[in-house]
Amino acid sequence: MKFQIIPPGRAHGRRILLAAELQAVDRRAIDVLGVPGLALMENAGRHLACAVADRVPPGSRVAICVGSGNNGGDGSVGARHLLGWGYAVDLLLCATRRRLQGDAAVMLRAAETAGVPVRELDTVGEFAEHLPPTTLACVVDAVLGTGVRGEVGGVAAEAIAWMNAQGCPIIAADLPSGLCADTGRVLGDAVRATETVTFVASKLGHWLYPGPLYVGQLRIVDIGMPARALAGIPHREVLLDQALAPAFAPRSPDQHKGQAGHLLVVAGSPGHTGAARLTAEAALRAGAGLVSVALPAAAVALLAPALTEAMYLEAFAGPDPEAAAAHLAAEVTGRDAVVLGPGMPTDAHAQATLQALLPHLDRPAVLDADALNHLAGEPERLRHLAAAVITPHPGEAGRLLGRTTAEIQADRVGAVQALAQRSGAVAVLKGAHTLIADPAGALWICPEGNAGMATAGMGDVLAGLIGALLARGLSPLDAARAGVLWHARAGDVAAARRTPTSLLARDVIEALADVERSWYR
C-alpha cells in the first residue's frame, strides 16, 4: 500500500493511533489547548478537496456523501472548497439535518450558503429511488468516522454500496466507511477507496488486513494538531519507515573483517541447503565481516561449492544431543551473533540438541523457522537470553502460542505482543505489513513490502539480515527494525525491476545494495 506523510517531516504523522486515542487527542486540543474545532475541521476538509483536485480537473462532477458526525463536517468543507475551485458538486447528506450538531452543522450551513446543493437522503431506499444516473468523475466518502464498531446498516450501508458502484475514484475521509479503525475488520460492507486522506496520524485499521484492501493509497496529513495534544498518549504504535540509519552507519576506513562482526548460522540440512545459503548470503550482503555456517556433514558438501565466501563446520553430529550441543556452544564462543533455524533438521535429535544448546547461548541470536518449531508451546524457554529476536510466520507463531494460524491472523497485534512478552525477545511477526514488538508492549508496523515476497526463502533472507546487524553490534530492537525495513524496501525495488509474480528471494538479496545506495543520495 502506497502512503505519504504531509508535511513529510511531521513527527506525529508516523505514529499510529487507536480510535479512542484520537478522540482524546481531539478533546485535549480543543478543550485544554484552545484550538478551535472549526479550524481543525477546515484544514481537514481542505486536504480532502486537494486530494480530489489532484485526481480530476476543475469542471468535473463530484459527489460528496456526508454523515452526521465530524467526518461529515470535513466533507462539507471539502464541498465548499471544490465549488469555489470550479467543480460541479453535489452534497448527499446521509442523515436528517436535525442529527447534525456542533461544528458539523456549522460547516453544512456554510457549504449551503456558499451555493453547494444539498440533497437529504435519510431513508433507506432513497439512494436507489431518487438519485438519477449521472457520470461522476469522483466520489468523496465522509459518511462514517473512526468510532464505528457494530455492523453498518440502514442508509449508511446503502450509501457504501452506492459509492462502490459508481466506477470512479473514491476519496475517503480519515477511514473508509464500514472499516473498523482499530482492527481493519469490515463491518458488514465497506467503501473500497482509491485513496484515504487521514488526519493527524494513521490508525491501526489502515494497516491490518483486510483494511489495506479498502484504504487504497494512504495520505497522512497535518491539520494543525499541536504536538502537545498527543502528550500523555502512549507512544506504542509507530510506522517503521525511518529505521535504516543504524544499518548504514559508515565504516571506519581502517576497519577489517574481524571488526565487522562474525555471524554463526546454524541452519540447513540435506534437502534444505537453500535456506542456509540464502541466510548466509544475505548476512554477507548486509555487511557481516565473516559468516560461518554450521550444518550436517552431508549438507556441507552440497552447500560449500555454492557459496564460497562463507566458512563451514559440521553440526548435529554424533548420537548424543548433549555432546552435539556442547560442540555448537564451543563454536558460538568467539562469534558475535547467531542465527538458528532456517532449514534446520526437524528430527528429535536436532530438537534435543537445540534444547541443550539454549542454556549456553550467550550471544545475540535470531531464532527462525524450525528453531521456533522445536520450541512449540514454550516461548518462555528463551527468557534467559539477553539479546534475542524471533522471526515467526503466522503458522510458527501459532505453534509457539498454542493457537491456530487463523487465530494469529485474526489478532496479529495481540499475537506479536504476546510472543514478545512470553519470550522476552523482540518479536517479528512476518506477513503483509510485518509487525515488530518488544517485551514492553511497543509496536512497529512496516508499511513497505509487496505480495511478491510471499515466496520461498524470503524469511531466510530476513533472518540473515537481522543476524548480520546483530553481529555488527546493533541492539536486538534496532537490528529487527532496520532488518525488516531493509528487507521490505529491497523487495519493492526487486519487484519493480522484475514483477511481483516472478520475484525470488535471491532477487531481494541483489536489491539490498540498491536500497543502501539510495540512502546516500
Secondary structure, DSSP 4 states (H G I P E B T S, - for coil): --EEEESTT-GGGGBEE-HHHHHHHHHIIIIIS---HHHHHHHHHHHHHHHHHHHS-TT-EEEEEE-SSHHHHHHHHHHHHHHHTT-EEEEEESS-GGG--HHHHHHHHHHHHHT--EEE--STTHHHHH------SEEEEES--TT--SPP-HHHHHHHHHHHTS-S-EEEESS-TTB-TTT--BSS-----SEEEEESSEEHHHHSTTHHHHH-EEEEE--S--GGGGTTS---EEE-SS--GGGGPPPPTT--GGGS-EEEEE---TT-HHHHHHHHHHHHHTT-SEEEEEE-HHHHHHHTTT-TTSEEEE-S-SS-HHHHHHHHHHHHTT-SEEEE-TT---SHHHHHHHHHHGGG--S-EEE-THHHHTTTT-GGGGTT-SSEEE---HHHHHHHHT--HHHHHHTHHHHHHHHHHHHSSEEEE-STT-EEE-TT--EEE-----GGG-STTHHHHHHHHHHHHHHTT--HHHHHHHHHHHHHHHHHHHHHHS-TTT--HHHHHHHHHHHHHHHH-
